[in-house]
Amino acid sequence: MQTRQRIGTSVGIAVITSATFAVVGATGGRPAALSTGFGLIGVVMLVALVVAVRDRREVEVTPPA
């Protein structure tokens, strides 16, 4: 579990950073790049919340073995 969290964190950081710098390269503006970066962070957090809620519901529905 801990290894997956670390890999997910490093991939997320790499993707968000590359998207931010791609926007800086394309537009030359830092405000647009920061908005893009923070927007992607929000999307990742929303996806993580959805996954956590689905996982929690599956645990509650699944009877103990």
Predicted model as a PDB file, atoms N, CA, C, CB and O in Angstrom, pLDDT in the B-factor column:
MODEL        1                                                                  
ATOM      1  N   MET A   1       0.819  -1.187   0.000  1.00 68.00           N  
ATOM      2  CA  MET A   1       0.000   0.000   0.000  1.00 68.00           C  
ATOM      3  C   MET A   1       0.869   1.259   0.000  1.00 68.00           C  
ATOM      4  CB  MET A   1      -0.935  -0.007   1.202  1.00 68.00           C  
ATOM      5  O   MET A   1       0.612   2.192  -0.761  1.00 68.00           O  
ATOM      6  N   GLN A   2       1.889   1.286   0.846  1.00 84.00           N  
ATOM      7  CA  GLN A   2       2.734   2.462   0.961  1.00 84.00           C  
ATOM      8  C   GLN A   2       3.493   2.717  -0.344  1.00 84.00           C  
ATOM      9  CB  GLN A   2       3.716   2.299   2.125  1.00 84.00           C  
ATOM     10  O   GLN A   2       3.673   3.868  -0.744  1.00 84.00           O  
ATOM     11  N   THR A   3       3.931   1.658  -0.997  1.00 90.00           N  
ATOM     12  CA  THR A   3       4.648   1.812  -2.263  1.00 90.00           C  
ATOM     13  C   THR A   3       3.734   2.397  -3.327  1.00 90.00           C  
ATOM     14  CB  THR A   3       5.213   0.465  -2.732  1.00 90.00           C  
ATOM     15  O   THR A   3       4.149   3.268  -4.092  1.00 90.00           O  
ATOM     16  N   ARG A   4       2.494   1.926  -3.383  1.00 85.00           N  
ATOM     17  CA  ARG A   4       1.537   2.460  -4.356  1.00 85.00           C  
ATOM     18  C   ARG A   4       1.252   3.936  -4.091  1.00 85.00           C  
ATOM     19  CB  ARG A   4       0.228   1.655  -4.317  1.00 85.00           C  
ATOM     20  O   ARG A   4       1.112   4.718  -5.032  1.00 85.00           O  
ATOM     21  N   GLN A   5       1.166   4.317  -2.832  1.00 86.00           N  
ATOM     22  CA  GLN A   5       0.942   5.722  -2.506  1.00 86.00           C  
ATOM     23  C   GLN A   5       2.112   6.580  -2.966  1.00 86.00           C  
ATOM     24  CB  GLN A   5       0.721   5.894  -1.002  1.00 86.00           C  
ATOM     25  O   GLN A   5       1.913   7.666  -3.510  1.00 86.00           O  
ATOM     26  N   ARG A   6       3.314   6.105  -2.752  1.00 92.00           N  
ATOM     27  CA  ARG A   6       4.492   6.870  -3.166  1.00 92.00           C  
ATOM     28  C   ARG A   6       4.582   6.986  -4.677  1.00 92.00           C  
ATOM     29  CB  ARG A   6       5.757   6.226  -2.624  1.00 92.00           C  
ATOM     30  O   ARG A   6       4.918   8.049  -5.201  1.00 92.00           O  
ATOM     31  N   ILE A   7       4.286   5.903  -5.379  1.00 90.00           N  
ATOM     32  CA  ILE A   7       4.316   5.939  -6.841  1.00 90.00           C  
ATOM     33  C   ILE A   7       3.230   6.881  -7.356  1.00 90.00           C  
ATOM     34  CB  ILE A   7       4.128   4.516  -7.432  1.00 90.00           C  
ATOM     35  O   ILE A   7       3.482   7.684  -8.254  1.00 90.00           O  
ATOM     36  N   GLY A   8       2.038   6.789  -6.798  1.00 87.00           N  
ATOM     37  CA  GLY A   8       0.951   7.677  -7.200  1.00 87.00           C  
ATOM     38  C   GLY A   8       1.277   9.134  -6.957  1.00 87.00           C  
ATOM     39  O   GLY A   8       0.967   9.996  -7.780  1.00 87.00           O  
ATOM     40  N   THR A   9       1.905   9.408  -5.824  1.00 89.00           N  
ATOM     41  CA  THR A   9       2.287  10.782  -5.514  1.00 89.00           C  
ATOM     42  C   THR A   9       3.314  11.303  -6.507  1.00 89.00           C  
ATOM     43  CB  THR A   9       2.837  10.875  -4.095  1.00 89.00           C  
ATOM     44  O   THR A   9       3.191  12.423  -7.001  1.00 89.00           O  
ATOM     45  N   SER A  10       4.321  10.498  -6.798  1.00 93.00           N  
ATOM     46  CA  SER A  10       5.370  10.958  -7.717  1.00 93.00           C  
ATOM     47  C   SER A  10       4.841  11.125  -9.135  1.00 93.00           C  
ATOM     48  CB  SER A  10       6.542   9.978  -7.716  1.00 93.00           C  
ATOM     49  O   SER A  10       5.235  12.060  -9.832  1.00 93.00           O  
ATOM     50  N   VAL A  11       3.961  10.241  -9.571  1.00 91.00           N  
ATOM     51  CA  VAL A  11       3.371  10.383 -10.909  1.00 91.00           C  
ATOM     52  C   VAL A  11       2.479  11.627 -10.958  1.00 91.00           C  
ATOM     53  CB  VAL A  11       2.551   9.112 -11.289  1.00 91.00           C  
ATOM     54  O   VAL A  11       2.504  12.373 -11.936  1.00 91.00           O  
ATOM     55  N   GLY A  12       1.704  11.844  -9.917  1.00 90.00           N  
ATOM     56  CA  GLY A  12       0.840  13.019  -9.859  1.00 90.00           C  
ATOM     57  C   GLY A  12       1.631  14.310  -9.891  1.00 90.00           C  
ATOM     58  O   GLY A  12       1.272  15.247 -10.604  1.00 90.00           O  
ATOM     59  N   ILE A  13       2.707  14.361  -9.122  1.00 93.00           N  
ATOM     60  CA  ILE A  13       3.555  15.549  -9.118  1.00 93.00           C  
ATOM     61  C   ILE A  13       4.151  15.783 -10.503  1.00 93.00           C  
ATOM     62  CB  ILE A  13       4.673  15.411  -8.071  1.00 93.00           C  
ATOM     63  O   ILE A  13       4.200  16.917 -10.980  1.00 93.00           O  
ATOM     64  N   ALA A  14       4.599  14.718 -11.139  1.00 95.00           N  
ATOM     65  CA  ALA A  14       5.204  14.853 -12.467  1.00 95.00           C  
ATOM     66  C   ALA A  14       4.190  15.342 -13.496  1.00 95.00           C  
ATOM     67  CB  ALA A  14       5.799  13.516 -12.918  1.00 95.00           C  
ATOM     68  O   ALA A  14       4.507  16.210 -14.309  1.00 95.00           O  
ATOM     69  N   VAL A  15       2.977  14.798 -13.472  1.00 93.00           N  
ATOM     70  CA  VAL A  15       1.959  15.174 -14.447  1.00 93.00           C  
ATOM     71  C   VAL A  15       1.527  16.630 -14.246  1.00 93.00           C  
ATOM     72  CB  VAL A  15       0.742  14.237 -14.340  1.00 93.00           C  
ATOM     73  O   VAL A  15       1.436  17.393 -15.207  1.00 93.00           O  
ATOM     74  N   ILE A  16       1.264  17.006 -13.004  1.00 94.00           N  
ATOM     75  CA  ILE A  16       0.805  18.365 -12.736  1.00 94.00           C  
ATOM     76  C   ILE A  16       1.902  19.385 -13.045  1.00 94.00           C  
ATOM     77  CB  ILE A  16       0.355  18.496 -11.275  1.00 94.00           C  
ATOM     78  O   ILE A  16       1.628  20.446 -13.605  1.00 94.00           O  
ATOM     79  N   THR A  17       3.134  19.064 -12.681  1.00 95.00           N  
ATOM     80  CA  THR A  17       4.237  19.976 -12.971  1.00 95.00           C  
ATOM     81  C   THR A  17       4.454  20.124 -14.469  1.00 95.00           C  
ATOM     82  CB  THR A  17       5.519  19.487 -12.306  1.00 95.00           C  
ATOM     83  O   THR A  17       4.661  21.233 -14.961  1.00 95.00           O  
ATOM     84  N   SER A  18       4.406  19.014 -15.196  1.00 95.00           N  
ATOM     85  CA  SER A  18       4.609  19.108 -16.648  1.00 95.00           C  
ATOM     86  C   SER A  18       3.478  19.885 -17.321  1.00 95.00           C  
ATOM     87  CB  SER A  18       4.714  17.705 -17.263  1.00 95.00           C  
ATOM     88  O   SER A  18       3.727  20.646 -18.256  1.00 95.00           O  
ATOM     89  N   ALA A  19       2.249  19.705 -16.861  1.00 94.00           N  
ATOM     90  CA  ALA A  19       1.133  20.467 -17.426  1.00 94.00           C  
ATOM     91  C   ALA A  19       1.285  21.951 -17.130  1.00 94.00           C  
ATOM     92  CB  ALA A  19      -0.204  19.954 -16.873  1.00 94.00           C  
ATOM     93  O   ALA A  19       1.003  22.788 -17.987  1.00 94.00           O  
ATOM     94  N   THR A  20       1.728  22.281 -15.921  1.00 94.00           N  
ATOM     95  CA  THR A  20       1.930  23.679 -15.558  1.00 94.00           C  
ATOM     96  C   THR A  20       2.987  24.316 -16.437  1.00 94.00           C  
ATOM     97  CB  THR A  20       2.324  23.801 -14.090  1.00 94.00           C  
ATOM     98  O   THR A  20       2.783  25.416 -16.951  1.00 94.00           O  
ATOM     99  N   PHE A  21       4.115  23.642 -16.618  1.00 95.00           N  
ATOM    100  CA  PHE A  21       5.179  24.210 -17.452  1.00 95.00           C  
ATOM    101  C   PHE A  21       4.806  24.210 -18.930  1.00 95.00           C  
ATOM    102  CB  PHE A  21       6.474  23.434 -17.251  1.00 95.00           C  
ATOM    103  O   PHE A  21       5.281  25.064 -19.678  1.00 95.00           O  
ATOM    104  N   ALA A  22       3.973  23.280 -19.365  1.00 95.00           N  
ATOM    105  CA  ALA A  22       3.504  23.299 -20.752  1.00 95.00           C  
ATOM    106  C   ALA A  22       2.647  24.529 -21.007  1.00 95.00           C  
ATOM    107  CB  ALA A  22       2.709  22.022 -21.075  1.00 95.00           C  
ATOM    108  O   ALA A  22       2.737  25.144 -22.070  1.00 95.00           O  
ATOM    109  N   VAL A  23       1.817  24.890 -20.034  1.00 95.00           N  
ATOM    110  CA  VAL A  23       0.988  26.087 -20.180  1.00 95.00           C  
ATOM    111  C   VAL A  23       1.870  27.335 -20.154  1.00 95.00           C  
ATOM    112  CB  VAL A  23      -0.084  26.155 -19.058  1.00 95.00           C  
ATOM    113  O   VAL A  23       1.625  28.275 -20.911  1.00 95.00           O  
ATOM    114  N   VAL A  24       2.888  27.358 -19.299  1.00 94.00           N  
ATOM    115  CA  VAL A  24       3.821  28.498 -19.293  1.00 94.00           C  
ATOM    116  C   VAL A  24       4.496  28.617 -20.652  1.00 94.00           C  
ATOM    117  CB  VAL A  24       4.891  28.341 -18.169  1.00 94.00           C  
ATOM    118  O   VAL A  24       4.634  29.722 -21.177  1.00 94.00           O  
ATOM    119  N   GLY A  25       4.916  27.503 -21.227  1.00 93.00           N  
ATOM    120  CA  GLY A  25       5.570  27.526 -22.531  1.00 93.00           C  
ATOM    121  C   GLY A  25       4.640  27.961 -23.642  1.00 93.00           C  
ATOM    122  O   GLY A  25       5.056  28.652 -24.573  1.00 93.00           O  
ATOM    123  N   ALA A  26       3.393  27.563 -23.551  1.00 94.00           N  
ATOM    124  CA  ALA A  26       2.443  27.880 -24.621  1.00 94.00           C  
ATOM    125  C   ALA A  26       1.938  29.316 -24.530  1.00 94.00           C  
ATOM    126  CB  ALA A  26       1.264  26.920 -24.576  1.00 94.00           C  
ATOM    127  O   ALA A  26       1.784  29.988 -25.550  1.00 94.00           O  
ATOM    128  N   THR A  27       1.683  29.783 -23.317  1.00 90.00           N  
ATOM    129  CA  THR A  27       1.087  31.114 -23.165  1.00 90.00           C  
ATOM    130  C   THR A  27       2.073  32.149 -22.661  1.00 90.00           C  
ATOM    131  CB  THR A  27      -0.083  31.048 -22.228  1.00 90.00           C  
ATOM    132  O   THR A  27       1.887  33.344 -22.895  1.00 90.00           O  
ATOM    133  N   GLY A  28       3.118  31.711 -21.974  1.00 85.00           N  
ATOM    134  CA  GLY A  28       4.068  32.642 -21.403  1.00 85.00           C  
ATOM    135  C   GLY A  28       3.574  33.303 -20.137  1.00 85.00           C  
ATOM    136  O   GLY A  28       4.258  34.149 -19.561  1.00 85.00           O  
ATOM    137  N   GLY A  29       2.387  32.918 -19.704  1.00 87.00           N  
ATOM    138  CA  GLY A  29       1.813  33.551 -18.522  1.00 87.00           C  
ATOM    139  C   GLY A  29       1.762  32.626 -17.326  1.00 87.00           C  
ATOM    140  O   GLY A  29       1.298  31.489 -17.418  1.00 87.00           O  
ATOM    141  N   ARG A  30       2.242  33.122 -16.211  1.00 91.00           N  
ATOM    142  CA  ARG A  30       2.208  32.318 -14.998  1.00 91.00           C  
ATOM    143  C   ARG A  30       0.814  32.191 -14.396  1.00 91.00           C  
ATOM    144  CB  ARG A  30       3.134  32.902 -13.984  1.00 91.00           C  
ATOM    145  O   ARG A  30       0.495  31.125 -13.870  1.00 91.00           O  
ATOM    146  N   PRO A  31      -0.039  33.219 -14.442  1.00 93.00           N  
ATOM    147  CA  PRO A  31      -1.378  33.050 -13.853  1.00 93.00           C  
ATOM    148  C   PRO A  31      -2.169  31.908 -14.495  1.00 93.00           C  
ATOM    149  CB  PRO A  31      -2.166  34.344 -13.986  1.00 93.00           C  
ATOM    150  O   PRO A  31      -2.836  31.144 -13.796  1.00 93.00           O  
ATOM    151  N   ALA A  32      -2.098  31.793 -15.803  1.00 93.00           N  
ATOM    152  CA  ALA A  32      -2.803  30.701 -16.485  1.00 93.00           C  
ATOM    153  C   ALA A  32      -2.210  29.355 -16.097  1.00 93.00           C  
ATOM    154  CB  ALA A  32      -2.742  30.885 -18.012  1.00 93.00           C  
ATOM    155  O   ALA A  32      -2.941  28.379 -15.931  1.00 93.00           O  
ATOM    156  N   ALA A  33      -0.897  29.296 -15.952  1.00 94.00           N  
ATOM    157  CA  ALA A  33      -0.236  28.050 -15.576  1.00 94.00           C  
ATOM    158  C   ALA A  33      -0.608  27.644 -14.154  1.00 94.00           C  
ATOM    159  CB  ALA A  33       1.283  28.192 -15.705  1.00 94.00           C  
ATOM    160  O   ALA A  33      -0.866  26.471 -13.885  1.00 94.00           O  
ATOM    161  N   LEU A  34      -0.634  28.615 -13.250  1.00 93.00           N  
ATOM    162  CA  LEU A  34      -1.021  28.301 -11.874  1.00 93.00           C  
ATOM    163  C   LEU A  34      -2.477  27.850 -11.793  1.00 93.00           C  
ATOM    164  CB  LEU A  34      -0.800  29.515 -10.970  1.00 93.00           C  
ATOM    165  O   LEU A  34      -2.810  26.933 -11.043  1.00 93.00           O  
ATOM    166  N   SER A  35      -3.327  28.492 -12.560  1.00 94.00           N  
ATOM    167  CA  SER A  35      -4.731  28.070 -12.592  1.00 94.00           C  
ATOM    168  C   SER A  35      -4.868  26.648 -13.110  1.00 94.00           C  
ATOM    169  CB  SER A  35      -5.555  29.020 -13.459  1.00 94.00           C  
ATOM    170  O   SER A  35      -5.653  25.859 -12.584  1.00 94.00           O  
ATOM    171  N   THR A  36      -4.107  26.331 -14.134  1.00 93.00           N  
ATOM    172  CA  THR A  36      -4.129  24.975 -14.681  1.00 93.00           C  
ATOM    173  C   THR A  36      -3.633  23.971 -13.655  1.00 93.00           C  
ATOM    174  CB  THR A  36      -3.279  24.892 -15.951  1.00 93.00           C  
ATOM    175  O   THR A  36      -4.244  22.919 -13.467  1.00 93.00           O  
ATOM    176  N   GLY A  37      -2.526  24.289 -12.987  1.00 94.00           N  
ATOM    177  CA  GLY A  37      -1.975  23.387 -11.977  1.00 94.00           C  
ATOM    178  C   GLY A  37      -2.943  23.137 -10.840  1.00 94.00           C  
ATOM    179  O   GLY A  37      -3.179  21.993 -10.452  1.00 94.00           O  
ATOM    180  N   PHE A  38      -3.506  24.220 -10.304  1.00 95.00           N  
ATOM    181  CA  PHE A  38      -4.451  24.058  -9.199  1.00 95.00           C  
ATOM    182  C   PHE A  38      -5.740  23.376  -9.654  1.00 95.00           C  
ATOM    183  CB  PHE A  38      -4.773  25.415  -8.581  1.00 95.00           C  
ATOM    184  O   PHE A  38      -6.358  22.640  -8.885  1.00 95.00           O  
ATOM    185  N   GLY A  39      -6.143  23.615 -10.885  1.00 95.00           N  
ATOM    186  CA  GLY A  39      -7.312  22.919 -11.420  1.00 95.00           C  
ATOM    187  C   GLY A  39      -7.083  21.420 -11.508  1.00 95.00           C  
ATOM    188  O   GLY A  39      -7.963  20.628 -11.169  1.00 95.00           O  
ATOM    189  N   LEU A  40      -5.900  21.035 -11.962  1.00 94.00           N  
ATOM    190  CA  LEU A  40      -5.574  19.606 -12.030  1.00 94.00           C  
ATOM    191  C   LEU A  40      -5.495  18.988 -10.635  1.00 94.00           C  
ATOM    192  CB  LEU A  40      -4.244  19.396 -12.771  1.00 94.00           C  
ATOM    193  O   LEU A  40      -5.912  17.847 -10.433  1.00 94.00           O  
ATOM    194  N   ILE A  41      -4.965  19.737  -9.680  1.00 94.00           N  
ATOM    195  CA  ILE A  41      -4.928  19.235  -8.305  1.00 94.00           C  
ATOM    196  C   ILE A  41      -6.344  18.987  -7.809  1.00 94.00           C  
ATOM    197  CB  ILE A  41      -4.196  20.230  -7.372  1.00 94.00           C  
ATOM    198  O   ILE A  41      -6.607  17.971  -7.166  1.00 94.00           O  
ATOM    199  N   GLY A  42      -7.250  19.898  -8.098  1.00 95.00           N  
ATOM    200  CA  GLY A  42      -8.650  19.717  -7.707  1.00 95.00           C  
ATOM    201  C   GLY A  42      -9.275  18.493  -8.346  1.00 95.00           C  
ATOM    202  O   GLY A  42     -10.021  17.758  -7.699  1.00 95.00           O  
ATOM    203  N   VAL A  43      -8.970  18.272  -9.621  1.00 93.00           N  
ATOM    204  CA  VAL A  43      -9.511  17.096 -10.316  1.00 93.00           C  
ATOM    205  C   VAL A  43      -8.977  15.813  -9.696  1.00 93.00           C  
ATOM    206  CB  VAL A  43      -9.164  17.142 -11.817  1.00 93.00           C  
ATOM    207  O   VAL A  43      -9.732  14.866  -9.477  1.00 93.00           O  
ATOM    208  N   VAL A  44      -7.687  15.778  -9.413  1.00 90.00           N  
ATOM    209  CA  VAL A  44      -7.089  14.586  -8.799  1.00 90.00           C  
ATOM    210  C   VAL A  44      -7.707  14.325  -7.419  1.00 90.00           C  
ATOM    211  CB  VAL A  44      -5.550  14.752  -8.676  1.00 90.00           C  
ATOM    212  O   VAL A  44      -7.983  13.178  -7.067  1.00 90.00           O  
ATOM    213  N   MET A  45      -7.920  15.378  -6.653  1.00 91.00           N  
ATOM    214  CA  MET A  45      -8.529  15.210  -5.332  1.00 91.00           C  
ATOM    215  C   MET A  45      -9.962  14.702  -5.449  1.00 91.00           C  
ATOM    216  CB  MET A  45      -8.502  16.534  -4.559  1.00 91.00           C  
ATOM    217  O   MET A  45     -10.389  13.868  -4.651  1.00 91.00           O  
ATOM    218  N   LEU A  46     -10.706  15.196  -6.433  1.00 94.00           N  
ATOM    219  CA  LEU A  46     -12.073  14.741  -6.646  1.00 94.00           C  
ATOM    220  C   LEU A  46     -12.114  13.268  -7.046  1.00 94.00           C  
ATOM    221  CB  LEU A  46     -12.751  15.591  -7.714  1.00 94.00           C  
ATOM    222  O   LEU A  46     -12.956  12.511  -6.563  1.00 94.00           O  
ATOM    223  N   VAL A  47     -11.209  12.870  -7.923  1.00 90.00           N  
ATOM    224  CA  VAL A  47     -11.133  11.454  -8.329  1.00 90.00           C  
ATOM    225  C   VAL A  47     -10.785  10.581  -7.123  1.00 90.00           C  
ATOM    226  CB  VAL A  47     -10.077  11.258  -9.459  1.00 90.00           C  
ATOM    227  O   VAL A  47     -11.360   9.507  -6.949  1.00 90.00           O  
ATOM    228  N   ALA A  48      -9.846  11.037  -6.291  1.00 88.00           N  
ATOM    229  CA  ALA A  48      -9.478  10.269  -5.099  1.00 88.00           C  
ATOM    230  C   ALA A  48     -10.655  10.142  -4.140  1.00 88.00           C  
ATOM    231  CB  ALA A  48      -8.292  10.924  -4.387  1.00 88.00           C  
ATOM    232  O   ALA A  48     -10.846   9.094  -3.524  1.00 88.00           O  
ATOM    233  N   LEU A  49     -11.443  11.202  -4.012  1.00 92.00           N  
ATOM    234  CA  LEU A  49     -12.625  11.148  -3.145  1.00 92.00           C  
ATOM    235  C   LEU A  49     -13.643  10.148  -3.667  1.00 92.00           C  
ATOM    236  CB  LEU A  49     -13.268  12.533  -3.026  1.00 92.00           C  
ATOM    237  O   LEU A  49     -14.213   9.380  -2.893  1.00 92.00           O  
ATOM    238  N   VAL A  50     -13.874  10.150  -4.967  1.00 93.00           N  
ATOM    239  CA  VAL A  50     -14.828   9.199  -5.562  1.00 93.00           C  
ATOM    240  C   VAL A  50     -14.356   7.761  -5.348  1.00 93.00           C  
ATOM    241  CB  VAL A  50     -15.008   9.482  -7.078  1.00 93.00           C  
ATOM    242  O   VAL A  50     -15.153   6.892  -4.996  1.00 93.00           O  
ATOM    243  N   VAL A  51     -13.080   7.511  -5.557  1.00 89.00           N  
ATOM    244  CA  VAL A  51     -12.537   6.165  -5.347  1.00 89.00           C  
ATOM    245  C   VAL A  51     -12.673   5.748  -3.884  1.00 89.00           C  
ATOM    246  CB  VAL A  51     -11.060   6.104  -5.780  1.00 89.00           C  
ATOM    247  O   VAL A  51     -13.025   4.604  -3.598  1.00 89.00           O  
ATOM    248  N   ALA A  52     -12.397   6.660  -2.962  1.00 89.00           N  
ATOM    249  CA  ALA A  52     -12.503   6.341  -1.537  1.00 89.00           C  
ATOM    250  C   ALA A  52     -13.942   6.042  -1.132  1.00 89.00           C  
ATOM    251  CB  ALA A  52     -11.959   7.491  -0.699  1.00 89.00           C  
ATOM    252  O   ALA A  52     -14.185   5.120  -0.353  1.00 89.00           O  
ATOM    253  N   VAL A  53     -14.890   6.806  -1.647  1.00 92.00           N  
ATOM    254  CA  VAL A  53     -16.301   6.568  -1.318  1.00 92.00           C  
ATOM    255  C   VAL A  53     -16.763   5.234  -1.880  1.00 92.00           C  
ATOM    256  CB  VAL A  53     -17.186   7.705  -1.860  1.00 92.00           C  
ATOM    257  O   VAL A  53     -17.455   4.480  -1.196  1.00 92.00           O  
ATOM    258  N   ARG A  54     -16.384   4.933  -3.129  1.00 91.00           N  
ATOM    259  CA  ARG A  54     -16.765   3.643  -3.714  1.00 91.00           C  
ATOM    260  C   ARG A  54     -16.154   2.485  -2.936  1.00 91.00           C  
ATOM    261  CB  ARG A  54     -16.332   3.572  -5.183  1.00 91.00           C  
ATOM    262  O   ARG A  54     -16.816   1.475  -2.699  1.00 91.00           O  
ATOM    263  N   ASP A  55     -14.898   2.627  -2.540  1.00 87.00           N  
ATOM    264  CA  ASP A  55     -14.233   1.586  -1.776  1.00 87.00           C  
ATOM    265  C   ASP A  55     -14.920   1.390  -0.432  1.00 87.00           C  
ATOM    266  CB  ASP A  55     -12.754   1.926  -1.576  1.00 87.00           C  
ATOM    267  O   ASP A  55     -15.113   0.257   0.008  1.00 87.00           O  
ATOM    268  N   ARG A  56     -15.281   2.464   0.209  1.00 87.00           N  
ATOM    269  CA  ARG A  56     -15.956   2.381   1.512  1.00 87.00           C  
ATOM    270  C   ARG A  56     -17.310   1.694   1.381  1.00 87.00           C  
ATOM    271  CB  ARG A  56     -16.136   3.785   2.119  1.00 87.00           C  
ATOM    272  O   ARG A  56     -17.686   0.889   2.233  1.00 87.00           O  
ATOM    273  N   ARG A  57     -18.035   2.007   0.324  1.00 87.00           N  
ATOM    274  CA  ARG A  57     -19.358   1.379   0.120  1.00 87.00           C  
ATOM    275  C   ARG A  57     -19.207  -0.109  -0.156  1.00 87.00           C  
ATOM    276  CB  ARG A  57     -20.116   2.059  -1.050  1.00 87.00           C  
ATOM    277  O   ARG A  57     -20.022  -0.904   0.311  1.00 87.00           O  
ATOM    278  N   GLU A  58     -18.188  -0.501  -0.900  1.00 82.00           N  
ATOM    279  CA  GLU A  58     -17.971  -1.931  -1.169  1.00 82.00           C  
ATOM    280  C   GLU A  58     -17.632  -2.679   0.111  1.00 82.00           C  
ATOM    281  CB  GLU A  58     -16.848  -2.124  -2.202  1.00 82.00           C  
ATOM    282  O   GLU A  58     -18.052  -3.822   0.294  1.00 82.00           O  
ATOM    283  N   VAL A  59     -16.874  -2.043   0.999  1.00 75.00           N  
ATOM    284  CA  VAL A  59     -16.510  -2.687   2.263  1.00 75.00           C  
ATOM    285  C   VAL A  59     -17.743  -2.872   3.128  1.00 75.00           C  
ATOM    286  CB  VAL A  59     -15.447  -1.862   3.015  1.00 75.00           C  
ATOM    287  O   VAL A  59     -17.882  -3.896   3.797  1.00 75.00           O  
ATOM    288  N   GLU A  60     -18.663  -1.872   3.126  1.00 73.00           N  
ATOM    289  CA  GLU A  60     -19.866  -1.968   3.933  1.00 73.00           C  
ATOM    290  C   GLU A  60     -20.843  -3.008   3.395  1.00 73.00           C  
ATOM    291  CB  GLU A  60     -20.541  -0.624   4.009  1.00 73.00           C  
ATOM    292  O   GLU A  60     -21.566  -3.631   4.172  1.00 73.00           O  
ATOM    293  N   VAL A  61     -20.876  -3.205   2.069  1.00 71.00           N  
ATOM    294  CA  VAL A  61     -21.822  -4.139   1.435  1.00 71.00           C  
ATOM    295  C   VAL A  61     -21.299  -5.562   1.525  1.00 71.00           C  
ATOM    296  CB  VAL A  61     -22.068  -3.757  -0.043  1.00 71.00           C  
ATOM    297  O   VAL A  61     -22.091  -6.487   1.710  1.00 71.00           O  
ATOM    298  N   THR A  62     -20.013  -5.768   1.403  1.00 67.00           N  
ATOM    299  CA  THR A  62     -19.437  -7.103   1.388  1.00 67.00           C  
ATOM    300  C   THR A  62     -19.521  -7.737   2.785  1.00 67.00           C  
ATOM    301  CB  THR A  62     -17.973  -7.050   0.902  1.00 67.00           C  
ATOM    302  O   THR A  62     -19.007  -7.182   3.756  1.00 67.00           O  
ATOM    303  N   PRO A  63     -20.175  -8.905   2.873  1.00 69.00           N  
ATOM    304  CA  PRO A  63     -20.257  -9.563   4.183  1.00 69.00           C  
ATOM    305  C   PRO A  63     -18.888 -10.132   4.605  1.00 69.00           C  
ATOM    306  CB  PRO A  63     -21.316 -10.694   4.146  1.00 69.00           C  
ATOM    307  O   PRO A  63     -18.082 -10.522   3.760  1.00 69.00           O  
ATOM    308  N   PRO A  64     -18.646 -10.172   5.888  1.00 68.00           N  
ATOM    309  CA  PRO A  64     -17.352 -10.728   6.344  1.00 68.00           C  
ATOM    310  C   PRO A  64     -17.242 -12.212   6.017  1.00 68.00           C  
ATOM    311  CB  PRO A  64     -17.177 -10.518   7.864  1.00 68.00           C  
ATOM    312  O   PRO A  64     -18.232 -12.943   6.020  1.00 68.00           O  
ATOM    313  N   ALA A  65     -16.044 -12.628   5.742  1.00 66.00           N  
ATOM    314  CA  ALA A  65     -15.810 -14.033   5.349  1.00 66.00           C  
ATOM    315  C   ALA A  65     -15.718 -14.933   6.562  1.00 66.00           C  
ATOM    316  CB  ALA A  65     -14.528 -14.159   4.516  1.00 66.00           C  
ATOM    317  O   ALA A  65     -15.525 -16.141   6.422  1.00 66.00           O  
TER     318      ALA A  65                                                      
ENDMDL                                                                          
END                                                                             
